[in-house]
Amino acid sequence: MFLSVFEVFKIGIGPSSSHTMGPMTAATLFLDLLRQSPSATRAVRLRASLHGSLAFTGKGHGTDRAVALGLLGHTPATIDLDAAERQLAALATAGRIAADGLPPLAFDPAVDIVFDYGPPLPGHANGLVFEALDAAGAVVLAETYYSIGGGFVVTAAERANGVAKTSETAAYPYPFATAADMLRMAETSGLSIAAMKRANESVDHDPAALDAGLARIWAAMDGCIERGLRFEGELPGGLRVKRRARTILRQLEEERGSNRMQPHVASDWLSVFAMAVNEENAAGGRVVTAPTNGAAGVVPAIGRYYLDQCVGADPARIADYLLTAAAICGLIKHNASISGAEAGCQGEVGSAAAMAAAGLCAVLGGTPAQVENAAEIALEHHLGMTCDPVAGLVQVPCIERNGIGATKAVAAASLALRGDGSHFMPLDNCIAAMRQTGEEMNAKFKETSLGGLAVNLPEC
């Protein structure tokens, strides 16, 4: 089993990897499919329908906007946000897509993007259907896509045929599919989890490209923290939620070195770093999936905490931090889910906390057994967490939830380092419990904004 670090950590835009990045990618895939189809010459109009969680929280997550941007040719990794806004405005006026290699196609986002609030499609809670129509309104080409979390997209056929969530090949020297496999391989090889992950990545990437890619990921994460700490004001969406990271940072800096500084101030630094990222995400800024946008603050926050606060921190070890975190993500995604619409927030912030705890434990000198223990502790104490964003916006409770997830990750790493790696509940069993909990969780608590905090709002 192999999931590349560059699939785990993808540079894109907010506010949601499954509701923004995935649908944008699906739109570009449909245009590619249409270009290859003999029916392309008959197509005169495009239509898209959003189903399940994409319908219920699509407005708040900007899913309709993402679909339009994808049809305009934008991808999450390369989008020029200024140019995108101009093109969206032009599309609203002209109602027409001019895609390379295709005839002009009518498309009015206000009419041709349908929010279907009926039952979800059978393959996943995040489903969307694209259609190309001829002059008589008949469908000449259609495809169903599922946005399965973290920006990953599969077609209905791929989902139904059981296409692997991750690459399966003997080409990778350490193809661990479970934590038990991972620990066995680490013991046999004498390598750390990061070293095994690096060896796997080296099959597809030369060492220089791998290191450059990891550096690029960390620079994007750290840059997102810095942007989030710089801006103030209200977040978009209508809830009038205020950015708080800059204000908290100012307070922390004023207290530094004073007798007013409480011993738990380290938790405040963790929270402010994580909240800065998720405020940027909520504003539609550039973020890195870790493993999703809604949980994008935890891994960067712990990385920054390691560099700024931990004794003996070495910037060169950030690569090992990211590789270890990605290895844990691969186990969770392969054996459960990182999708809030499928598993609830235990699959998003819970997975992020497990990844960050493992990474921090590793760079602080933990053995593979201690690293596995750290991931299990962090994930275990997120089990059952619902995904219930107020008004479908990735703001309440998502921003603070990342801050609390970061503090749990550090606590988990610290507890694991205090032990010898032996523990009662294996990580594999904890991941299985998360999968089972997600399967049994009522749909209204899984990113539909139909239950939980989303329907228990202040009355004033």
Phi, psi and omega in degrees: 000131181214125173234117186294148175302332181278348170273327177291309184256097181248129178282127181204210181230160178276174009262357186212133177290322182275332184258344180244299183294315180299307178299324177297316178296318179300321180297318179293324178296321180294320177299320177297319178297319180294322178299327182274353186268140174298339182283353185302325183292338180268349184285133177232349183212150176244150177215146178224143175233139182252137187230157177063225182298329179296329177281312187293324180241015183296321179298313181294328181270357180072031183293321178296319177298318181296319178299313180299318180295321177296319178291337175278359175100006181273146173241154183302324185283334188242002187300136172263107189296325180292314179295324181299317180297320179296318182289325176296320178296318179294322179295320180298329180276312187276329182064038185211139176256131175244089183261140179304134176080007180227154175291164175303136185234124177293137178197112177249106184307327182291336183249320191268001169250113186256128175266108183264108184268017176279198179300148177293161174293157190291337188277333184187158180291341179252087182245146173213145183239130175250142179225143169250131185243152177269186185296336179271359180088006178279145179283123178258340176203136178217150175211141177254132179237152173238130176265102196263015176108144177068017182086359179284140181228136174228154174280167178299320180295317178298318180295315183291326182274004176071035175303133185300140175293339184222163181290136177242109180201145178284357182293338183270132186292333182230074186273059182289131179255349178222164177294326177298316175301315182301314181291323179296315180294323178296319180293318181292319184275337186077012183262157171284168176298319179297320181293320177295318178298319178298319179298319177297314180297330184290346175295324184253346183226132175290158187306319181294317180293322178297311180296321179294321179294319178295320178296322179294320178297312182296321179299321178292320178296311182294323177296325178293320175302312183297318178296318180295330179279350185264332189259152176232184177103186182271147175278151181289161173123344175102348178281346181061035176286131182269141169297136183240344188300315182297319180295317179295319178301315180299318178296317180296320180292324178292328182276345186304126177080359181264166178281004176271354185281120181279154182295338180272016183298334179301326178294326179292323177295318177303312183296319184292323177296314181294317181295325178301317179296314185283340169289321175297317179300314181297333179275000180082019181280183182277125182223174177242128176299131184207063002270353178232174175289319181297339178244024189288348186274337190292306184298313175300320182298317181290323176298316179293321177299316178303312183291321187272330192242336189273137179294132178078015180299139181234115181306331181293342182272357175301327177299316178295323177301311181292320180295319179295315179300318180294325178297318179293320178301318179302319179296316182293315182293323181291324188253353178212244182197150172249013184265125176296329179286341181256324187237356188081184184288346172301329179280343180257283180294325177299314178295318180298318179296319178297317179298312183292320179298316179297315181298316180295316178303318181296312184284347174267010173100012181291148174284165176305322179294321177291323178297314177299321178296317179300315179298318181295316180300313182296316182291319183303323185267018166241359183302136178087358182291127181277163173247105188222060184294130180294129179060019180071015180259144181275063185229297180246119007263013196298319185295307178296325182300326176292322177297315179292323177299323178294318179294322177296322181297316179295317178299319180295316179298318181296316178298318180296320180292337178282347180253188181253010179099340178280140181199167189285312188259110179295152179301321180302318180291324178294319177297319178298320178296323178295317178299313181296319179297317178297320180295325182272346183292135178300139184301332182290347177258011183237075171064024174261350184059030180255000181207180176065218181300332184297337181243009177239083190251156173301145181266003179226000000 
